[in-house]
Amino acid sequence: YLLYAPLIVKGFNLRGEEEALNWCFHILAISALRGFVHQLWYSYSSMLFLSNKYRIIKKGVDFKQIDREWN
């Protein structure tokens, strides 16, 4: 969030100039949209009732199997 601070400060300092505020606003809007899409994708992938049917291996792996394969 500290990386966005210079853009916000520059946007507030250049209120009268449309072009300077315009690119600051666009960068902040694209960053906010990117964060929103990331949050939606992370939430969707964490919902097991939606993504559980697309698993490659339906049966879980237990510790005995891991020990056998390790040794």
Buried (B, 14 or more C-beta within 10 A) or exposed (E): EEEEEEBEEEBEEBEEEEEBBEEBEEEBEEEEEEEEEEEEEEEEEEEEEEEEEEEEEEEEEEEEEEEEEEE
